[in-house]
């Protein structure tokens, strides 16, 4: 049981390049999330998927797209990276039980130059 | 929400002392709250939760207090240890999702 895994761990892009951040969970959770974390700030929601086949915008969706490929996988795509997207990106899945907990991956540190 | 930019609030405590970390939340309709711990280079991890119909909940060495009147949460850590050094976030469930506070860095002094 690996929990939530993310790839890659680190990435450096040039302005205008594109890339996809991958996320997978093996806990059979319905809901999955993408957050970004900037220095000294809390997590801000980019996109989420309440269930397989659905996606919705969060607080800061501009410049990003997502795909809920299946129940396990939720990817985040940057079509044309900008320096303002330099951040640490966290994927999470959610267990809506009595304890409504989000399980976070280890993060992807992205630098856009 | 409140933003502290590049400078996280920092709490420094002596090893063995008790720590109290505070958090103001924004939505009086929020019905559920979680404290997360984030160690350097890792994702946040669940510590303890509390529902809005409670004002106190205890775990192992941790206690969360909820004051709905002033929209305030606190996390108390008893007998703080070096392994408690981390950034601590509160999160409030607001509608379908969670809203995270900016975090407090806890530094444990030997």
gemmi code that builds the backbone of each chain (N, CA, C; Angstrom):
import gemmi

chains = {
    "A": [
        ("UNK", (0.847, -1.192, 0.000), (0.000, 0.000, 0.000), (0.883, 1.242, 0.000)),
        ("UNK", (1.049, 1.883, -1.194), (1.977, 3.001, -1.309), (1.322, 4.326, -0.939)),
        ("UNK", (-0.016, 4.401, -0.829), (-0.665, 5.666, -0.526), (-0.799, 6.501, -1.786)),
        ("UNK", (-0.301, 7.743, -1.715), (-0.353, 8.657, -2.850), (1.062, 8.848, -3.381)),
        ("UNK", (1.249, 8.576, -4.653), (2.564, 8.747, -5.265), (2.491, 9.841, -6.321)),
        ("UNK", (3.593, 10.574, -6.450), (3.683, 11.659, -7.425), (4.985, 11.535, -8.202)),
        ("UNK", (4.923, 11.831, -9.484), (6.129, 11.924, -10.297), (6.027, 13.124, -11.216)),
        ("UNK", (7.153, 13.816, -11.504), (8.469, 13.592, -10.894), (8.563, 14.261, -9.525)),
        ("UNK", (9.672, 14.097, -8.843), (9.897, 14.780, -7.563), (10.398, 16.202, -7.792)),
        ("UNK", (11.194, 16.379, -8.823), (11.745, 17.697, -9.154), (11.649, 17.900, -10.664)),
        ("UNK", (11.462, 19.158, -11.067), (11.423, 19.467, -12.490), (11.804, 20.923, -12.692)),
        ("UNK", (12.632, 21.164, -13.703), (12.948, 22.532, -14.106), (12.471, 22.705, -15.543)),
        ("UNK", (11.688, 23.741, -15.769), (11.161, 24.040, -17.101), (11.596, 25.437, -17.525)),
        ("UNK", (11.650, 25.630, -18.824), (11.817, 26.984, -19.347), (10.420, 27.569, -19.607)),
        ("UNK", (10.320, 28.862, -19.523), (9.052, 29.546, -19.812), (8.520, 29.090, -21.172)),
        ("UNK", (7.249, 28.712, -21.189), (6.607, 28.280, -22.420), (6.596, 26.775, -22.638)),
        ("UNK", (7.415, 26.039, -21.908), (7.402, 24.588, -22.039), (6.162, 24.013, -21.362)),
        ("UNK", (5.843, 22.784, -21.745), (4.687, 22.120, -21.133), (5.153, 20.876, -20.404)),
        ("UNK", (4.355, 20.444, -19.453), (4.637, 19.193, -18.769), (3.398, 18.714, -18.039)),
        ("UNK", (3.405, 17.449, -17.692), (2.316, 16.835, -16.937), (2.862, 16.249, -15.654)),
        ("UNK", (2.225, 16.605, -14.545), (2.546, 16.018, -13.251), (1.582, 14.846, -13.026)),
        ("UNK", (2.181, 13.729, -12.620), (1.380, 12.523, -12.446), (1.105, 12.258, -10.970)),
        ("UNK", (-0.070, 11.714, -10.706), (-0.458, 11.360, -9.338), (-1.278, 10.084, -9.383)),
        ("UNK", (-1.003, 9.181, -8.446), (-1.785, 7.954, -8.347), (-1.990, 7.598, -6.887)),
        ("UNK", (-3.169, 7.014, -6.595), (-3.446, 6.547, -5.232), (-3.993, 5.126, -5.301)),
        ("UNK", (-3.632, 4.353, -4.274), (-4.047, 2.951, -4.252), (-4.987, 2.653, -3.097)),
        ("UNK", (-5.710, 3.687, -2.622), (-6.586, 3.524, -1.465), (-8.064, 3.465, -1.849)),
        ("UNK", (-8.333, 3.434, -3.155), (-9.710, 3.342, -3.661), (-10.567, 4.552, -3.256)),
        ("UNK", (-9.907, 5.712, -3.117), (-10.649, 6.931, -2.773), (-11.317, 7.515, -4.010)),
        ("UNK", (-12.496, 8.083, -3.803), (-13.201, 8.698, -4.924), (-12.642, 10.072, -5.277)),
        ("UNK", (-12.290, 10.860, -4.268), (-11.920, 12.258, -4.497), (-10.407, 12.440, -4.537)),
        ("UNK", (-9.969, 13.263, -5.479), (-8.546, 13.583, -5.593), (-8.384, 15.075, -5.845)),
        ("UNK", (-7.217, 15.619, -5.452), (-6.991, 17.065, -5.432), (-5.579, 17.402, -5.899)),
        ("UNK", (-5.454, 18.593, -6.486), (-4.148, 19.184, -6.750), (-4.072, 20.535, -6.054)),
        ("UNK", (-2.982, 20.710, -5.281), (-2.705, 21.957, -4.580), (-1.342, 22.481, -5.005)),
        ("UNK", (-1.163, 23.776, -4.833), (0.173, 24.339, -4.916), (0.502, 25.009, -3.588)),
        ("UNK", (1.786, 24.981, -3.261), (2.239, 25.571, -2.008), (3.410, 26.486, -2.307)),
        ("UNK", (3.220, 27.755, -2.048), (4.274, 28.744, -2.264), (4.930, 29.079, -0.936)),
        ("UNK", (6.186, 29.566, -0.980), (6.930, 29.782, 0.268), (6.146, 30.586, 1.291)),
        ("UNK", (6.053, 30.054, 2.494), (5.403, 30.769, 3.585), (3.898, 30.843, 3.485)),
        ("UNK", (3.309, 30.047, 2.582), (1.858, 30.102, 2.420), (1.255, 28.726, 2.612)),
        ("UNK", (-0.007, 28.719, 2.860), (-0.731, 27.457, 2.953), (-0.977, 26.864, 1.582)),
        ("UNK", (-1.670, 25.764, 1.563), (-1.994, 25.079, 0.321), (-3.158, 25.772, -0.365)),
        ("UNK", (-3.036, 25.948, -1.668), (-4.130, 26.538, -2.445), (-4.603, 25.524, -3.473)),
        ("UNK", (-5.912, 25.354, -3.548), (-6.500, 24.334, -4.401), (-6.505, 24.782, -5.860)),
        ("UNK", (-5.965, 23.940, -6.724), (-5.922, 24.237, -8.161), (-7.147, 23.634, -8.842)),
        ("UNK", (-7.271, 22.322, -8.751), (-8.390, 21.567, -9.305), (-8.670, 20.396, -8.385)),
        ("UNK", (-9.892, 19.889, -8.487), (-10.215, 18.680, -7.779), (-11.144, 17.813, -8.619)),
        ("UNK", (-11.212, 16.554, -8.204), (-12.086, 15.592, -8.869), (-12.844, 14.855, -7.783)),
        ("UNK", (-14.127, 15.126, -7.694), (-14.930, 14.519, -6.624), (-15.139, 13.025, -6.867)),
        ("UNK", (-15.113, 12.626, -8.125), (-15.263, 11.206, -8.459), (-14.729, 10.997, -9.864)),
        ("UNK", (-14.529, 9.745, -10.209), (-14.035, 9.419, -11.542), (-14.955, 10.023, -12.588)),
        ("UNK", (-14.371, 10.718, -13.553), (-15.166, 11.311, -14.616), (-15.567, 12.747, -14.390)),
        ("UNK", (-15.274, 13.300, -13.221), (-15.626, 14.696, -12.959), (-14.401, 15.467, -12.497)),
        ("UNK", (-14.308, 16.718, -12.929), (-13.267, 17.616, -12.438), (-13.861, 19.003, -12.256)),
        ("UNK", (-13.319, 19.750, -11.300), (-13.815, 21.101, -11.036), (-12.666, 22.021, -10.667)),
        ("UNK", (-12.852, 23.304, -10.962), (-11.825, 24.296, -10.638), (-11.826, 24.591, -9.154)),
        ("UNK", (-10.614, 24.867, -8.672), (-10.457, 25.323, -7.307), (-10.213, 26.813, -7.268)),
        ("UNK", (-9.371, 27.223, -6.341), (-9.115, 28.651, -6.111), (-8.218, 29.262, -7.184)),
        ("UNK", (-7.234, 28.495, -7.689), (-6.230, 29.045, -8.608), (-6.048, 28.170, -9.848)),
        ("UNK", (-7.064, 28.027, -10.706), (-6.971, 27.090, -11.828), (-6.288, 27.627, -13.091)),
        ("UNK", (-6.090, 28.944, -13.171), (-5.594, 29.507, -14.430), (-4.204, 29.003, -14.764)),
        ("UNK", (-4.034, 28.547, -16.016), (-2.745, 28.042, -16.478), (-2.580, 26.544, -16.311)),
        ("UNK", (-3.608, 25.879, -15.803), (-3.552, 24.441, -15.543), (-4.745, 23.725, -16.174)),
        ("UNK", (-4.525, 22.450, -16.481), (-5.618, 21.552, -16.840), (-5.406, 20.240, -16.114)),
        ("UNK", (-6.470, 19.484, -15.939), (-6.367, 18.210, -15.239), (-7.092, 17.132, -16.025)),
        ("UNK", (-6.704, 15.894, -15.721), (-7.393, 14.732, -16.282), (-7.536, 13.687, -15.193)),
        ("UNK", (-8.764, 13.225, -14.982), (-8.974, 12.082, -14.076), (-9.050, 10.866, -14.969)),
        ("UNK", (-7.901, 10.223, -15.103), (-7.745, 9.162, -16.086), (-8.560, 7.929, -15.712)),
        ("UNK", (-8.638, 7.652, -14.446), (-9.397, 6.526, -13.897), (-9.501, 6.799, -12.400)),
        ("UNK", (-9.994, 5.852, -11.641), (-10.171, 6.123, -10.218), (-8.833, 6.362, -9.518)),
        ("UNK", (-7.783, 5.720, -9.986), (-6.484, 5.807, -9.338), (-5.697, 7.063, -9.677)),
        ("UNK", (-5.842, 7.563, -10.902), (-4.885, 8.544, -11.414), (-5.518, 9.892, -11.733)),
        ("UNK", (-4.795, 10.945, -11.348), (-5.270, 12.322, -11.548), (-4.047, 13.151, -11.936)),
        ("UNK", (-4.007, 13.612, -13.173), (-2.814, 14.317, -13.646), (-3.083, 15.815, -13.784)),
        ("UNK", (-2.011, 16.577, -13.647), (-2.069, 18.044, -13.744), (-1.152, 18.478, -14.876)),
        ("UNK", (-1.679, 19.255, -15.810), (-0.887, 19.658, -16.967), (-0.704, 21.169, -16.998)),
        ("UNK", (0.538, 21.568, -17.256), (0.868, 22.962, -17.514), (1.142, 23.064, -19.013)),
        ("UNK", (0.312, 23.765, -19.737), (0.453, 23.832, -21.191), (1.578, 24.760, -21.629)),
        ("UNK", (1.734, 25.860, -20.922), (2.760, 26.839, -21.266), (3.252, 27.455, -19.960)),
        ("UNK", (4.309, 26.849, -19.413), (4.745, 27.215, -18.067), (5.201, 28.664, -17.975)),
        ("UNK", (4.903, 29.273, -16.831), (5.315, 30.651, -16.540), (6.062, 30.672, -15.215)),
        ("UNK", (6.961, 31.638, -15.017), (7.699, 31.712, -13.745), (6.781, 31.767, -12.526)),
        ("UNK", (5.578, 32.326, -12.685), (4.641, 32.396, -11.557), (4.143, 31.013, -11.131)),
        ("UNK", (4.405, 30.001, -11.947), (3.993, 28.641, -11.600), (5.103, 27.871, -10.871)),
        ("UNK", (6.192, 28.538, -10.597), (7.220, 27.951, -9.739), (6.615, 27.736, -8.364)),
        ("UNK", (6.620, 26.486, -7.901), (5.939, 26.148, -6.656), (6.204, 24.689, -6.323)),
        ("UNK", (5.683, 24.258, -5.186), (5.652, 22.841, -4.861), (4.205, 22.381, -5.041)),
        ("UNK", (4.019, 21.318, -5.788), (2.688, 20.822, -6.112), (2.422, 19.535, -5.338)),
        ("UNK", (1.266, 19.522, -4.668), (0.867, 18.348, -3.909), (-0.426, 17.792, -4.468)),
        ("UNK", (-0.430, 16.482, -4.602), (-1.644, 15.755, -4.943), (-2.165, 15.123, -3.655)),
        ("UNK", (-3.474, 14.995, -3.540), (-4.067, 14.367, -2.370), (-5.284, 13.555, -2.790)),
        ("UNK", (-5.558, 12.517, -2.031), (-6.827, 11.816, -2.181), (-7.564, 11.906, -0.852)),
        ("UNK", (-8.849, 11.696, -0.886), (-9.669, 11.981, 0.294), (-10.535, 10.783, 0.647)),
        ("UNK", (-10.526, 10.484, 1.936), (-11.341, 9.418, 2.485), (-12.475, 10.056, 3.272)),
        ("UNK", (-13.672, 10.082, 2.696), (-14.790, 10.766, 3.363), (-15.501, 9.858, 4.356)),
        ("UNK", (-14.716, 9.388, 5.322), (-15.336, 8.583, 6.362), (-15.621, 9.436, 7.574)),
        ("UNK", (-15.782, 8.803, 8.748), (-15.958, 9.569, 9.985), (-14.796, 10.543, 10.177)),
        ("UNK", (-13.610, 10.114, 9.738), (-12.465, 11.016, 9.720), (-12.287, 11.444, 8.260)),
        ("UNK", (-12.634, 12.681, 7.976), (-12.613, 13.178, 6.595), (-11.213, 13.679, 6.284)),
        ("UNK", (-10.348, 12.757, 5.943), (-8.927, 13.048, 5.863), (-8.446, 13.063, 4.429)),
        ("UNK", (-7.556, 13.995, 4.140), (-6.847, 13.990, 2.865), (-5.467, 13.398, 3.080)),
        ("UNK", (-5.090, 12.514, 2.172), (-3.777, 11.892, 2.196), (-2.957, 12.534, 1.094)),
        ("UNK", (-1.803, 13.062, 1.469), (-0.989, 13.823, 0.532), (0.182, 13.013, 0.005)),
        ("UNK", (0.515, 13.285, -1.261), (1.735, 12.744, -1.827), (2.942, 13.529, -1.345)),
        ("UNK", (4.147, 13.121, -1.767), (5.372, 13.771, -1.289), (5.667, 15.100, -1.967)),
        ("UNK", (4.942, 15.434, -3.025), (5.124, 16.724, -3.681), (6.057, 16.676, -4.879)),
        ("UNK", (5.846, 17.629, -5.783), (6.735, 17.862, -6.924), (7.204, 19.305, -6.839)),
        ("UNK", (8.514, 19.479, -6.804), (9.069, 20.833, -6.754), (9.363, 21.275, -8.173)),
        ("UNK", (8.618, 22.285, -8.640), (8.744, 22.764, -10.017), (9.332, 24.161, -10.035)),
        ("UNK", (10.362, 24.327, -10.875), (10.956, 25.644, -11.090), (10.809, 26.006, -12.554)),
        ("UNK", (10.287, 27.183, -12.811), (10.145, 27.676, -14.184), (11.057, 28.891, -14.352)),
        ("UNK", (11.987, 28.771, -15.294), (12.972, 29.861, -15.468), (12.658, 30.719, -16.696)),
    ],
    "B": [
        ("UNK", (-8.253, 35.414, 2.390), (-7.719, 34.958, 3.650), (-6.421, 35.668, 3.985)),
        ("UNK", (-6.013, 35.467, 5.188), (-4.795, 36.137, 5.633), (-3.588, 35.511, 4.949)),
        ("UNK", (-2.650, 36.341, 4.574), (-1.442, 35.830, 3.949), (-0.249, 36.380, 4.690)),
        ("UNK", (0.706, 35.511, 4.979), (1.908, 36.003, 5.645), (3.082, 36.013, 4.691)),
        ("UNK", (2.828, 35.856, 3.392), (3.875, 35.964, 2.406), (4.997, 34.991, 2.691)),
        ("UNK", (6.236, 35.500, 2.643), (7.379, 34.621, 2.779), (7.698, 34.295, 4.229)),
        ("UNK", (7.087, 34.969, 5.149), (7.505, 34.846, 6.543), (6.418, 34.134, 7.339)),
        ("UNK", (6.642, 32.823, 7.553), (5.724, 32.064, 8.370), (5.858, 32.495, 9.812)),
        ("UNK", (4.756, 32.595, 10.544), (4.873, 32.755, 12.001), (5.669, 31.577, 12.550)),
        ("UNK", (6.554, 31.870, 13.485), (7.398, 30.824, 14.070), (7.206, 30.804, 15.564)),
        ("UNK", (7.110, 29.592, 16.091), (7.021, 29.381, 17.527), (8.233, 28.560, 17.941)),
        ("UNK", (9.024, 29.091, 18.858), (10.177, 28.353, 19.369), (9.912, 27.952, 20.804)),
        ("UNK", (10.071, 26.659, 21.088), (9.838, 26.160, 22.451), (10.987, 25.274, 22.868)),
        ("UNK", (11.207, 25.215, 24.174), (12.211, 24.320, 24.715), (11.681, 22.898, 24.704)),
        ("UNK", (12.571, 21.972, 24.427), (12.212, 20.565, 24.500), (11.629, 20.253, 25.883)),
        ("UNK", (10.505, 19.557, 25.882), (9.859, 19.202, 27.142), (8.748, 20.157, 27.545)),
        ("UNK", (8.770, 21.384, 27.008), (7.696, 22.337, 27.295), (6.467, 22.016, 26.453)),
        ("UNK", (5.351, 22.656, 26.805), (4.136, 22.519, 25.999), (4.110, 23.595, 24.919)),
        ("UNK", (3.538, 23.247, 23.765), (3.420, 24.188, 22.650), (1.948, 24.478, 22.408)),
        ("UNK", (1.665, 25.711, 22.053), (0.303, 26.076, 21.656), (0.384, 26.804, 20.317)),
        ("UNK", (-0.267, 26.248, 19.327), (-0.280, 26.836, 17.992), (-1.702, 27.280, 17.693)),
        ("UNK", (-1.829, 28.491, 17.204), (-3.153, 29.079, 17.004), (-3.513, 29.223, 15.532)),
        ("UNK", (-4.799, 29.276, 15.280), (-5.284, 29.409, 13.908), (-6.639, 30.097, 13.937)),
        ("UNK", (-6.791, 31.116, 13.085), (-8.085, 31.760, 12.903), (-8.697, 31.234, 11.618)),
        ("UNK", (-9.956, 30.843, 11.668), (-10.595, 30.385, 10.438), (-11.619, 31.400, 9.991)),
        ("UNK", (-12.080, 31.226, 8.751), (-12.812, 32.336, 8.131), (-14.321, 32.137, 8.047)),
        ("UNK", (-14.770, 30.885, 7.986), (-16.176, 30.633, 7.671), (-16.919, 30.103, 8.898)),
        ("UNK", (-17.857, 30.882, 9.398), (-18.581, 30.457, 10.598), (-19.447, 29.227, 10.329)),
        ("UNK", (-19.673, 28.890, 9.054), (-20.472, 27.711, 8.720), (-19.625, 26.434, 8.596)),
        ("UNK", (-18.308, 26.559, 8.724), (-17.450, 25.371, 8.633), (-17.789, 24.397, 9.749)),
        ("UNK", (-17.896, 23.114, 9.393), (-18.404, 22.131, 10.349), (-17.352, 21.128, 10.806)),
        ("UNK", (-16.136, 21.248, 10.266), (-15.137, 20.221, 10.575), (-13.770, 20.832, 10.350)),
        ("UNK", (-12.824, 20.485, 11.218), (-11.503, 21.095, 11.191), (-10.436, 20.024, 11.410)),
        ("UNK", (-9.306, 20.224, 10.754), (-8.187, 19.284, 10.882), (-6.906, 20.066, 11.128)),
        ("UNK", (-6.037, 19.499, 11.920), (-4.657, 19.984, 12.034), (-3.755, 19.007, 11.289)),
        ("UNK", (-2.871, 19.585, 10.456), (-1.876, 18.808, 9.726), (-0.477, 19.217, 10.170)),
        ("UNK", (0.436, 18.253, 10.074), (1.859, 18.497, 10.335), (2.610, 18.278, 9.030)),
        ("UNK", (3.489, 19.211, 8.683), (4.284, 19.052, 7.474), (5.760, 19.165, 7.805)),
        ("UNK", (6.454, 18.055, 7.682), (7.901, 18.054, 7.879), (8.582, 18.491, 6.591)),
        ("UNK", (9.800, 18.947, 6.729), (10.537, 19.502, 5.601), (10.630, 18.495, 4.460)),
        ("UNK", (10.229, 18.910, 3.262), (10.337, 18.059, 2.087), (9.273, 16.999, 1.964)),
        ("UNK", (8.240, 17.074, 2.812), (7.186, 16.053, 2.769), (5.816, 16.698, 2.607)),
        ("UNK", (4.831, 15.871, 2.324), (3.461, 16.346, 2.275), (2.867, 16.421, 3.665)),
        ("UNK", (1.786, 17.204, 3.835), (1.139, 17.299, 5.151), (0.595, 15.949, 5.612)),
        ("UNK", (0.625, 15.745, 6.934), (0.077, 14.525, 7.527), (-0.939, 14.897, 8.586)),
        ("UNK", (-2.028, 14.144, 8.629), (-3.101, 14.343, 9.600), (-2.582, 14.191, 11.029)),
        ("UNK", (-3.007, 15.118, 11.909), (-2.682, 14.970, 13.328), (-3.955, 14.669, 14.118)),
        ("UNK", (-4.930, 15.565, 14.015), (-6.132, 15.431, 14.817), (-7.243, 16.236, 14.160)),
        ("UNK", (-8.481, 15.820, 14.378), (-9.629, 16.539, 13.821), (-10.614, 16.893, 14.935)),
        ("UNK", (-11.543, 17.787, 14.612), (-12.597, 18.142, 15.558), (-13.816, 18.610, 14.770)),
        ("UNK", (-14.981, 18.213, 15.214), (-16.220, 18.655, 14.580), (-16.727, 19.908, 15.289)),
        ("UNK", (-17.584, 20.637, 14.598), (-18.020, 21.930, 15.134), (-18.949, 21.783, 16.332)),
        ("UNK", (-19.443, 20.575, 16.592), (-20.306, 20.385, 17.764), (-19.502, 20.032, 19.017)),
        ("UNK", (-18.173, 20.113, 18.889), (-17.292, 19.857, 20.024), (-16.468, 21.109, 20.289)),
        ("UNK", (-15.947, 21.246, 21.503), (-15.021, 22.355, 21.751), (-13.630, 21.869, 22.148)),
        ("UNK", (-13.494, 20.558, 22.333), (-12.170, 20.034, 22.714), (-12.090, 18.575, 22.278)),
        ("UNK", (-10.904, 18.201, 21.821), (-10.659, 16.803, 21.486), (-9.209, 16.487, 21.795)),
        ("UNK", (-8.993, 15.318, 22.395), (-7.630, 14.957, 22.783), (-7.157, 13.741, 22.025)),
        ("UNK", (-5.862, 13.784, 21.678), (-5.213, 12.626, 21.094), (-4.004, 12.280, 21.936)),
        ("UNK", (-3.077, 11.603, 21.315), (-1.865, 11.247, 22.050), (-0.935, 12.456, 22.062)),
        ("UNK", (-0.752, 13.062, 23.188), (0.076, 14.272, 23.385), (-0.462, 15.517, 22.693)),
        ("UNK", (-1.541, 15.440, 21.986), (-2.105, 16.620, 21.323), (-3.550, 16.847, 21.745)),
        ("UNK", (-3.917, 18.123, 21.814), (-5.274, 18.526, 22.127), (-5.663, 19.642, 21.176)),
        ("UNK", (-6.859, 19.574, 20.627), (-7.347, 20.665, 19.791), (-8.521, 21.319, 20.524)),
        ("UNK", (-8.496, 22.647, 20.544), (-9.577, 23.431, 21.139), (-10.243, 24.260, 20.050)),
        ("UNK", (-11.544, 24.325, 20.093), (-12.302, 25.070, 19.097), (-13.161, 26.113, 19.798)),
        ("UNK", (-13.007, 27.355, 19.408), (-13.843, 28.432, 19.927), (-14.609, 29.031, 18.760)),
        ("UNK", (-15.865, 28.621, 18.612), (-16.651, 29.056, 17.451), (-17.053, 30.517, 17.567)),
        ("UNK", (-17.129, 31.028, 18.775), (-17.545, 32.415, 18.970), (-16.587, 33.372, 18.268)),
        ("UNK", (-15.291, 33.074, 18.398), (-14.288, 33.953, 17.781), (-13.606, 33.288, 16.596)),
        ("UNK", (-14.120, 32.156, 16.149), (-13.577, 31.434, 14.993), (-12.090, 31.173, 15.167)),
        ("UNK", (-11.781, 30.439, 16.214), (-10.388, 30.212, 16.569), (-10.179, 28.746, 16.945)),
        ("UNK", (-9.082, 28.207, 16.429), (-8.646, 26.846, 16.752), (-7.278, 26.921, 17.395)),
        ("UNK", (-7.010, 26.018, 18.317), (-5.638, 25.909, 18.779), (-5.239, 24.443, 18.865)),
        ("UNK", (-3.947, 24.222, 18.701), (-3.362, 22.889, 18.825), (-2.364, 22.938, 19.963)),
        ("UNK", (-2.563, 22.102, 20.955), (-1.640, 22.033, 22.070), (-0.862, 20.733, 21.967)),
        ("UNK", (0.448, 20.858, 22.061), (1.328, 19.683, 22.051), (1.997, 19.606, 23.408)),
        ("UNK", (1.797, 18.507, 24.095), (2.382, 18.340, 25.429), (3.796, 17.775, 25.308)),
        ("UNK", (4.664, 18.224, 26.203), (6.039, 17.703, 26.285), (6.679, 17.657, 24.895)),
        ("UNK", (6.814, 18.811, 24.289), (7.296, 18.926, 22.916), (8.661, 18.265, 22.735)),
        ("UNK", (8.772, 17.510, 21.646), (9.986, 16.750, 21.349), (10.634, 17.268, 20.070)),
        ("UNK", (11.920, 16.983, 19.862), (12.572, 17.428, 18.613), (11.836, 16.977, 17.363)),
        ("UNK", (11.244, 15.806, 17.408), (10.497, 15.298, 16.248), (9.230, 16.066, 15.951)),
        ("UNK", (8.842, 16.956, 16.842), (7.664, 17.792, 16.599), (7.989, 19.013, 15.745)),
        ("UNK", (9.263, 19.251, 15.499), (9.660, 20.392, 14.662), (9.091, 20.205, 13.259)),
        ("UNK", (8.288, 21.174, 12.822), (7.596, 21.061, 11.534), (6.777, 22.330, 11.336)),
        ("UNK", (6.077, 22.384, 10.212), (5.075, 23.417, 9.992), (3.712, 22.799, 10.244)),
        ("UNK", (2.873, 23.508, 10.985), (1.555, 23.010, 11.345), (0.488, 23.875, 10.672)),
        ("UNK", (-0.467, 23.194, 9.997), (-1.550, 23.876, 9.313), (-2.882, 23.485, 9.917)),
        ("UNK", (-3.780, 24.455, 10.018), (-5.164, 24.093, 10.271), (-5.898, 24.111, 8.938)),
        ("UNK", (-6.951, 23.338, 8.843), (-7.787, 23.315, 7.643), (-9.241, 23.258, 8.083)),
        ("UNK", (-10.079, 24.060, 7.438), (-11.507, 24.045, 7.726), (-12.245, 23.487, 6.528)),
        ("UNK", (-13.227, 22.640, 6.781), (-14.051, 22.114, 5.696), (-15.123, 23.160, 5.394)),
        ("UNK", (-15.063, 23.654, 4.176), (-15.966, 24.721, 3.753), (-16.648, 24.253, 2.480)),
        ("UNK", (-17.899, 23.847, 2.570), (-18.571, 23.280, 1.413), (-17.979, 21.919, 1.089)),
        ("UNK", (-17.599, 21.738, -0.168), (-17.082, 20.443, -0.613), (-15.595, 20.269, -0.309)),
        ("UNK", (-14.898, 21.365, -0.066), (-13.451, 21.283, 0.020), (-12.918, 21.847, 1.326)),
        ("UNK", (-11.594, 21.820, 1.437), (-10.933, 22.343, 2.617), (-10.187, 23.621, 2.277)),
        ("UNK", (-10.156, 24.547, 3.229), (-9.366, 25.763, 3.112), (-8.283, 25.696, 4.181)),
        ("UNK", (-7.039, 25.896, 3.733), (-5.896, 25.751, 4.632), (-5.413, 27.106, 5.129)),
        ("UNK", (-5.016, 27.160, 6.386), (-4.367, 28.344, 6.914), (-2.929, 28.426, 6.421)),
        ("UNK", (-2.251, 29.558, 6.672), (-0.900, 29.758, 6.155), (0.160, 28.923, 6.869)),
        ("UNK", (-0.143, 28.442, 8.068), (0.812, 27.590, 8.772), (1.643, 28.331, 9.803)),
        ("UNK", (2.141, 27.578, 10.767), (3.058, 28.063, 11.805), (4.226, 27.096, 11.876)),
        ("UNK", (5.429, 27.655, 11.891), (6.616, 26.795, 12.003), (6.933, 26.611, 13.487)),
        ("UNK", (7.010, 25.370, 13.926), (7.388, 25.051, 15.306), (8.837, 24.621, 15.322)),
        ("UNK", (9.622, 25.311, 16.127), (11.037, 25.002, 16.262), (11.288, 24.574, 17.704)),
        ("UNK", (11.832, 23.386, 17.897), (12.067, 22.851, 19.232), (13.537, 23.026, 19.582)),
        ("UNK", (13.784, 23.762, 20.657), (15.147, 24.079, 21.079), (15.646, 23.031, 22.072)),
        ("UNK", (16.907, 22.621, 21.946), (17.425, 21.569, 22.854), (17.603, 22.087, 24.277)),
    ],
}
model = gemmi.Model(1)
for chain_id, residues in chains.items():
    chain = gemmi.Chain(chain_id)
    for i, (resn, *xyz) in enumerate(residues, 1):
        res = gemmi.Residue()
        res.name, res.seqid = resn, gemmi.SeqId(i, " ")
        for name, pos in zip(("N", "CA", "C"), xyz):
            atom = gemmi.Atom()
            atom.name, atom.element = name, gemmi.Element(name[0])
            atom.pos, atom.b_iso = gemmi.Position(*pos), 0.0
            res.add_atom(atom)
        chain.add_residue(res)
    model.add_chain(chain)
structure = gemmi.Structure()
structure.add_model(model)
structure.setup_entities()
